[in-house]
């Protein structure tokens, strides 16, 4: 009965669901850090999503203003400079403040929360350099 065999195969676990470490792999605390339920929740306040995208919205507004005042070449030139600055980075296990990006945006003279208390997303926890480089190069 070919129909019965197909239904048995459909109910079985596919090979792609099994990772390299096995079907019952636990959370690797050393490589991935602590899990947090807070990261999986929806925004608790309507303004939370707007605040997360504040810099993106501000950049879009600045580009639109530049285009209206100076023409299309000004925002295009600035976007190319942003891309060039984003490509220059430190090694993945070293903290980078990306000062050149702050200078392009005009934030180099402003003192914000992240300057005093540090940005929570950029914690000072350093991982193993070899594993982080292999992950960035796509070897892991």
Helices and strands as residue ranges (DSSP letters): H 2-11, G 15-17, H 29-32, G 38-40, H 46-52, H 54-70, H 72-87, H 99-105, H 113-117, G 120-122, H 129-136
